[in-house]
Amino acid sequence: MTGLRIIFMGTPEFACPTLQALIDRGENLVAVVTQPDRPKGRGQQMQAPPVKELAQKHGIPVMQPIKVRVPEAVEEIRAYAPDLIVVVAFGQILPKALLDIPKYGCINVHASLLPKYRGAAPLNWCIINGETETGVTTMLMDVGLDTGDMLLKKTTPIDPDEDARSLHDRLSAIGAESLAETLDLLVAGRLVPEKQDDTLTCYAPMLKKELGCIDWNDAPLKIKNLVRGVTPWPGAYTYLDGKLLKVFRVRTADGSGAPGSVLRADKSGIEIACSGGSIFVDELQLEGKKRLPAAEFLAGCKLVDGMTLGSRGTAVEG
């Protein structure tokens, strides 16, 4: 426990382990700031962010400004007189007026090894780009996008078959550990901020649904990394007889054929040709159906060698 008055700013599930760590440490959490409730699911029922649910469970006051940069929101935060603001995947850019409020500044937990992968979706893009390691960086926030001085880094390898869901869970736990260690160093006066080298940075933009569309003209490893990086959201997909076909788990292989063509469809998997090799699809889901292993999928949906997967309406027998 540091004895500091702390405001926590975060929204999704990724932020919850860090908030829970602060609660478990007995920190003086004077408020939590999170995004507004949003409609979700087929029924579009209003749903609270995971961070709000956790905060309310522990009786912590919650703020949900539509825009945190408006003067009214900044002044409400100022009224709590925080010594420190901890930010984890909040989802809005903080204005300088807010950054300047706490005595010890605003410390962000970022899911990459800065200065690489600044932006909204670092853990996804490191998988899509075929990185073999990543990690978490705590940093002192400034007005730039993930440009503040680095405080602490923790590195972890990325398994070649790991997807974004698994990496998300591991990095959220590492983030909680990193923040706790950063706080201990802060109160001990042993934090040493380090400037980022802007020449080493790359950008990790927000994910869009169309990113998940598989281009069968890509190489096998590129397709595998895309599938891993967009699972569970926005999800990788192609089309079969004009219907959306979601793809969840794949393996690279060395088959050959016209990109997108079915080379094999049996109990060993569904093999699809791509550029310079092939991909075995081990788990998939046809539009309107359940997510299934390849063998079960084939029991209800026959694929013929030579069929071509691709854009909507192209999957026909060759």
N, C-alpha and C positions, 0 to 999 in steps of 0.2 A: 504493500500500500504506500502510495506516494504522499497522500494528504493534499494533493492538488484538486482544485475544482475543475472537473473535466466535462466538456460537452462532447458527445459522440455523434458523428454525422455518417450515416450509411443507409443503404436501402435493401439490397438483395440478400439472399442466403449466404453469399460469400462473406458478407460483413459480420454475420452472427457469431462465429467463433471468437472474433476479436472482442466484440461487445461482451460475450459471456466471460472471456478471460478477465476483462476489467471488473465485471461484477464479482467473479470468484476471488479476485485480489482484494476486494473490499474498497475499491476506489470510490471517490466521492463524485458519482455521476449526477450532475445537477440537471441535465436534460439530454434528450436524444432528438436529433433533427433528421427527418427522413422525407421521402417523396410522398405526395398525396396517394390515397387509395386509388386503385385503378380497376376498371371492369376487366374480368378475365374469364376464359373458358367459353363454352358454347352458349351458356346462359347469360354471359356478360354480367355476372354478379360482381358487385364491388368487393375487392379484396385488399386487405391491408398488407403493406410490405412486411417481409419476415422480420426486419429489424424492429418495426413498430410492435409486432406481436410479442417479441422477446422483451422489449422495454416495458410494455404494459404488464407482462407477467411478473415483473420485478418492481412494479410501482414507480417507474421512472417517468417524469413528465415528458410528453412527446409534442414536438412541433412538426407541422407538415406544410410549409409554405409552398405555394405553386412555383414561385421564383424566389430563391434565397437572396438574390442580389437587390431586391427592392428595399428601400430604406426602412420600411416597417419591420421586415424580417431581420435585418441587420440590427436594428435597435432592440428587438425582442431578445436576440442572442446576447447583445451587449449587457442587457439588464441582468443576466445570469452571472455576470462578472467571472467568466471562466479564466483559469490560469493557463489552460491548454485545451485545444480542440483536436480530437482524433478523427481522421477522415478515412473511411474505407468504402470504396465503390458507392459514393453518394449519388452521383449521376448528374450533378450540375457543377459548372465552373464557379468557384468562389471569388467574389470581388475583393479588391484590396482593402476596402473598408472593413470587411469581415476578418480577413487574414491578419489585420493589425490589432484586433481586439485582445487576444490572449497574451499574457506576459511571455509565455514560452512558445508562442506561435502555434501553427497548425501542422500536425504531423500526419502524413499520409502513408497508408500501407498499400503499396503498388505491386501487382502480380507480375513483375518481370525483373530482370537484372538490368536496371537502368545504367546507362542511358538508352539501351535497346528497348524497343517496343513501348514507346510512349503512346498513350491513347486509351481507347475504351475497351479493347478486346485483346490484351496482350497474351493471355494464356492460349487463346485460340490461334492467333497468328504465329506463335512460336511453333506450334504443331504443324500448321499448314505449310510453313516454310521449312520444315524438316529439321528443326533444332534438336539437339540431343541433350541439352540441359537448359534449365530456366531457374527461377527462384522468386524471391520476394525482396523488395527494397523498401525500407522506411526512409522518408525524406521530409525535410522542412519545406512546406509549400510556399510558392511564390505565385505571381500573377500569370505565369506561363503554363503551358499544358505539360505537366509532369517534368518540369524543368528545374525544380528546387534542389537544394543541396542534399546529397545522399547522407544518410546517417548509419544505416546498418544493412548488410546484405546477407541472405542465406540462400545457398545454391542447392538444387536437387536435380538428379538426372531424369530424363524423360524416357520411359520405356518405349521401344519401337512399336508396341501394340497398344499403348495407352491412348485413350481418347480424352476429349476436353472435359467430360464429366468427372472422370477419375482424377485428372490433374487439378481441376477446380477444387475438389474435396481436399486433396493433399495441400495445395497452396493456401487454402483458407485456414487450415490448421497451422501451417508454417507462418502465415501472416500473424496469427494470434501470438505465437511464440516470439516472433520478431518484435512486435509492438511491446510486449511485456519486457523483453530485454532492453529495448530502446528506452522505456520509461525508467528502468533501474539505472541505466547509464546517465540519463538526464538528471535525476535527483542526486546522483553521485558526482555530478560535474565532470563526467568522463566522455561525453559525446564529442566527437570530432567531425563536424560537417565537412563534406567533400564536394567540390564543384563537379558538375557533370561535363563531360567532353561532348559538345554538341556534334562534333564530326563523326561520332560513333553511333548516333541515334538512328532509329527507323520508326516508322509510324504504324500503329495497330488500330486501324479505323473500326468504327462500329460495324457489326455484322449485319448483312442484309440477306433476305431469303434467297435472292437469285445467286448468291455466292455458292450455294450448295449444289447447283446444277453441274453434274459431271460432264466433262468434255472428254469423250473417249479417244480423242486425238492426243491426249496427254499421256505421258509415260506412266507405267504402273505405280511407281513409288509416289509420284505427284498425286495421283488419284487416291492412293491409300492415305496419304497425309491430309488431303482435303477431307475425306470421310471422317478420319479421326478428329480433325480440328473443328468440324461443324456438328459433331455429335455431342449432346443431344439437340442443340439448336444452332442454326436454323435447320440443320439436317441435310444430308446429301441425298440427291434424287436424280432419276432419269425417267424415261417414259417407256411403257410397254403397251402396245396397241392403243396408244392415245391416252392411257391412264397413268397417273403419277405412280412411280415406283420408288419408294424410299429405300435407301441402302444404309445399313448400320455397321456391319463388320466385313472386312475384306482382307484378302491375302494377295501378295504379288506372285506372279508366275511367269513362265517364259513361253507361253503359247503364242501362236501367230495367226493373224487373220485380219480382215477388214475391221477397223476400229468400231466398236459397238456391237459387233456380231457375236452371237452365242456360239462358243466352241464346244461346250459340253454342259449338260444339265442332268446330273444324276446324284446319287447319295453322297458323292465326294464333294459336291458343291456345284455352283453355277459359274462357269468360266466364261468371261467376256474378254474379247480381244481389245487391245488398246495400242498406242504407239510404242513399238519396241518391246512388246510383251503382252501380258494378259493379267487379269484380275479374277480371283475367285471370290464370289459373293457368298458369305456364310450366313447372313441374317438380313432379312428384307421384309418389306410390307407394301402390298399393292393397295392402291386407293380404295377405301371403303372396307378393307380387310384388316386382320390382326397382324401384328409383327411376329414373324416366324423364322425358325432355322430353315436353311435352304431345302433340306430333305422334306420337311413338312409343307413348305411352300409348294414344292413340285407335286405333292400329292393332290393338290387342289388346283394347280395352274400349270398346264403343260407348256414347256418351252421346247422349241424345235431347233436343232442345230442350223445355223444360218440366219435365224431371226436377228433383226438389228434393233438395238435399243438406242434411243436418242431423243430428239425433240418431239413434242406432242404430235402424234399421228404418224410417226415414221416406223414403228416397230411392226414389221411385216416379214413374212417368210421370204428368204432370198433364194 
